[in-house]
Amino acid sequence: MITQYFGRIAVVPELQSVGKCDVCKQLGDMCEKATVSMNCLKSLIRKCIADILYTASAYRWRHRGKVVVLMYHRVLTKEEVSRHPTQSGMYVLDTVFAQQMSFVKQNFTVLSLQQLLDLWQRGAWDKRERYCVITFDDGWLDNYRHAYPVLKRLCLPATIFLPTDYVGSDEWFWPDQLAFLCKAAADRTERITASKRIEAVLSGFLGGSVSFPAQTMVNHEQLADQIIERCKYLPIERIRELVRALALELKVTLPHGRVIVNWDEVREMSRGGVSFGSHSCSHRIMTTISADEVSDELLRSRQVLFDHGVNYVPVYCYPNGNSDTRIQEQVRVSGYEAAVSVQMGVEGNRPENRYAIRRVGIHNDITHTIPLFSFRLFGPQPSSV
């Protein structure tokens, strides 16, 4: 334990006899436990506020004259979540998604992304309406299996942003490969040995000494989240080397098997009211590659969508949400009419930045009930006029 007084920190006697590394580990574990307790308290407060606002039907007036662009990634069954490691901020359960779509249909005028662009273009905006647009990033196969049937049954339009190099392939995104490796390490009986192997490999690739609190090493989701965040801005070749090195060190075979839609599924959904936009070719973060590479990603991915005859919408989606003014200008001159970001917020009768449209990210851990879902949409969020 640590006692703090008069601006000075004193280590209590029971920690004075252990080494510095052990002290750091114990302090890390204590901080981890405090964080967990704080997160539980925040979740309880959020639930109470959400229930109050939902009972008061506050969602009915909050976004009048605004458009909420929803951002989903994966839609999974409980069995799929238990079987495969998935970041908590990346999915909603299929049953939760169905409830959310029913709520959206009952309380919003749901537009396709193209209809939204047309309303902005014509200036035909009804300030009494609450508009909503539904989007999905990455083109996961579960979008076709679990989300599309719900959308089709409720006659709701949606847009899926595709990284075209992955469509129909067996290749996994590198964050999901890392999550798989972290779960494999956490499931082992010799967990401490596996943890030290992971730390050793990461130290070699990231530079300097890398270590994680024991509590993080037990929780494979937290471990994966932290590793993924540290790796995002490395060159893609370096990330792939890291993934292979971890798999080799842990003696684990990397997963294969299609997790992204194929072109037949894309065309079927196109006929059923789903439109498709570009999410690049390679899913590399745009701010980490050269201007020529950005241009190639923009032009080639759009051409692939044209060639496959999909229900195309001229809107770009930045991988990981990363862009800057230079990249946004490249998107514009490449022929895209707009682009979506991951910045939280809503838009009004004209977007504040057509090439960085705000969205509201939806994931299961904070929107698993309708009151929590409506609270997520409620705000506080910035919006244009």
N, C-alpha and C positions, 0 to 999 in steps of 0.2 A: 504493500500500500504506500501511498504518498500523502504526506501531510504538508499543506501549504500555509505559511503564516508570515505576516509582515513582509510580503513581497519576496520571500525566500522559499526554496524547495528543500525539504529534508527527507531523506530516505529512511523509512522506519527500520529499526534494528534487524528484523528478520531478513531484510534484503541486503544488509551490509556485508554478509558473509558469502554471498554468491557472486559469480563473475559478472562483468559488465554485459556480456552477451545474454546471460540468463536474465538479468534485470530487464534488459530491453525487451526480451521475449515476454516476460511476465507483465510488464507495463503495457505492451501491445495487446495482450490478452484482456487486461483490465479495460482498456479503452474500447476494445471490440465489444465486450459485454455491456459497457455503458451505452454504446451506440445502439445495440440491439434493444435495450430497455427504452431508450429515447424514441426509437422508431416505433415501438409498440404504443407508446403514449401518443405519438403524433397520429398513428393510425386510428386510435380510439377517438381523439379529438376530431379528426377529419370525418369519421363516421357519424358522430353526433351532429356536427354542423350540416353534413349532407342530408341527414334525416329531417332536420328542421326546415331547411330550404326546400326540400322536395315536398314535404307536407304543405308548405305555404305556396307551392306551385310557382316558385320564383323563376324557374326556367322559362316560364311562358312570356315574361317581359324582358328578360336579360338580353336576348339577342334579336329583338325585333329590329328589322332593317339591317341585319348583319348576315354574313355567311360563315358558317363553321365548316372548315375542311377537316374531316376526320382522317387520321393517319393510323392505319393498321399494318401489321407485318404478318404474323402467323395466326391461324385459327385451328386449334388442336383439341382432340378429345383428352379426357383425363388419362386414359391408358397411354396415349402417345406422349404426354408430358412425363409420365412416370418411366417410360421406356427410353426416351432420348433426352439428353441434357439440352435444355433450352433456357436462354437468358430470360429472367422474369419480365423484363421490359419489352419482350419480343412477341408476346402471344396473348390471346384471349381464348378461353374455352369455347367450344362450339355452342354449348347451351347458353353461355353468357352472350355471345355474339348474336344469337337469334333473338334474345330478349332486347338487346340494344337496338337492333334493326327495327323491331316492332315499335319501340319507343320513338325512334327517329321518324318512322313513317307516320306515326300518330301526331307528332308535335312539330314537324318541319316540312317545308316544301323541299323535297330532295331533287337536286339538279345533277345532271351529268357535268363533267368538267367542261366539255364543249359548250353546254348551255350556259354555264357561268361566264365563260369568255364572251359569249354572244351578248349576254345581258350587260356586261361591262362595256362592250363595244357600242351597243345601241343606246345605252343609258336608260334602259327600260327597267328601272329598279323600283320595286314596291317597298316602301319603308315600313309597311305594316306586316310584311312577311318575315318569317324566320327561315332562312335558307340553309341547306346542308349539302355538302359534297362528300362522297365516300371514296377514300383512296387506300391502296395497298402498295407497299414497297417490296420489291425483290422477286415477286412472281412465284411464291412458294406453291408446291403441289397441293398443300392443304387448302389453299385459297380455292382451288378447283373442286376439291372433294367436299369441303365443309362450308365455305362461305358462299360459293356460287349457287348452290341449291337454295339457300335462304334468300339471297338477293333475287333469284328468279321467281321464287314463290311469292315474294312481296312486291315484285315488279319494281325493284330499286336499281337505278343505274350506279355504276361504280367504275373506277379507273385503277388499273394495275400497272405499275412501272416495272419494266423488264430490263435486267442486265443481259443483253442479247447473247453473249458468249456462253452463258450458263443454261439457256433454254434447251431442254431435252437432253442435257448432259448428266453424267453421274458424279460430276465434281461438286464437292461441298465448298461453301465459303470458308475462308480460313478461320474466322471467329468460331464457327461451329466445330471445326476440327479441334481447335484449342479447348473448347468446352467439353468435347468428347474425351480428350486426353486428361483434363482435370478431373472428370468424373471417374475415369479409369484409375487414376492415382488415389483418389479419395476412397474408392471401394476396396483398396488393398488392405490386407491385414498388417503388412509392414509399411504403414502409412508414413512414419517418420522418415524412413529410408527413401521412399518415393518423393516426399516433400523436399528433401535435401538434393535429390537429383534434379528436380524441377528448378530449384533455386540456383543450382550450379550452372545449368544450361542457360537460364535467363541472364545470369551475371555475365556469362561469356558473350551473349548477343547484345545486351543492353548497355554494357559497360558499368563497372563498379559492382559493389556487392548488393545482391538482391535477396531480401528475406521477407517472409510473411509471418504474422502472428499465428500461433497454433490454431486458434479458432477459425481463421480464414482457411487454413489448410484442410480442416475438416469439412467446411462448407464449400463444396466444389463450385457452386454458383458464384459465390463471392470471389473465390480464387480466379475463376475464368474471367469475371468482369474486370478485375484488377489487371490481369495479364493482357487482356484485349485492349484496355485503355492505354497501356504502356506501349503497345505494338502498333497502334493505328497509324502513326506517322513515319514508320519505317518504310523503306522501299519494299515493294511487293516481293521482289526476289529474296530480300533478306528475311521477310516474314515466312516465306515458304521454306527457306533453309532452317529457320527456327522450329517450325512445325515438324519437319522431318527429323531434326535433331532430338526433339522431345520424344517423338514416337520411338526412335531408336533407343534412347536412354531408358525409356519405360518398357521397352520391348512390347509395344502395342501396335497392331496393324490399323492404319488409318481407315475410317469408314468410307464405304462406297455405296452407291445406290441412289437412284434419282430422287431428289427432294424439290426440284424446280419443275414447273409445268413444261410440257412439250408443245410443239407448234399446232398439233391437232387439237389439243385442249384449248390453246389460245384462240384458234379459229372458231371452235364451238362456243366459247364464251363471248366472242365477238358477235356471233349471231344472236346471243341471248342478252344483249344490252350492256356488256362490259366493254369499255374502251381501254386502249393500251398506249402508254407513253414510254419514253426512253429513260432508262436508269443507267446509262452508259453501256459499254460492251463488257468491260472487265471488272466493273464494280470497284475500281481504284478510286481513292479519295482525290478529287480534282486538284486540290491545293498542294498535293505532293508530287505532281507530274508537270512536265513542261507544257508550254502553250501549244506546241505542235501536237503533243499527245492528247491534250484536251480537245483540240479541234478534230482529231481523228476519232476520238470517242463519241463526240457529238454527231458528226456526219455519218460515220459508219453504222452506229446503232440505229439512227433514224432510217437509213437506207435498208437495213435488214428488216425493220418493221414494215416498210413499204413493200419489199420483195415478197414477204409472206402474206400479204393481203389481209392484214388484221384491221380491226376497227380502230384506226389510229387517231390519237389526239396530239396536237403539236405542243406538248408541254413536257419539260424536262424535269427530272428529279435528281438532285445532287446526292451521290453516294455519301452516306454518313451526314448529309446535310451541309457539308463544307463547300463554301464558295467565297468569292470576293468580287469586287466591282469589275475586275479584269475578266474573270471567268463569266460573270453575268453578261457582260458585253459580248463575249464570244458566243454565248448561248443565243443571244438576240440576233447577231449577224449570221448565225448558222441556220436561221429560219424558224426557230421556235417562237411561239406567240407568248409563252410564259414559262415560269419554272416554279416549283414548290420547294419550300425549305423545311427545316424541322423546328424553326422558331415558333414558340408557343404564342397563340393568339388567334384572333378572328379578323375578317376583312369586312369592309363596308361597300358602298355603292361604287367605289373604285379602289383598286389595291394601292397600298402605300408604295410597294415596289413589285411590279408585275413579275420580276424575275427573282423574287424571294417571297412568294406567297406564304403567309403564316398557316400553320396547321395545329391541330390538337392531337397529340399522341395518345392512343388508347391501348392500355395493357391490363391484364387481368388483376394484378395485385392491388391496383388502386381504383378499378372500375367494375368489380365483380358483382355489384348490385346496381339496380337502376338509380337509387338515390345517389350512390357514389359516382355513377356515370354522368348523371345530370349535374352533379357538383363539379366534375372535371370540366364539363362544358361551360359551367357557370363563370369560372374565372378565379381570381382576377386576371384579366387578359387585356392587352392593348389592342386597339383596332383603329382602322382609318375612318374617315368621316362617312 
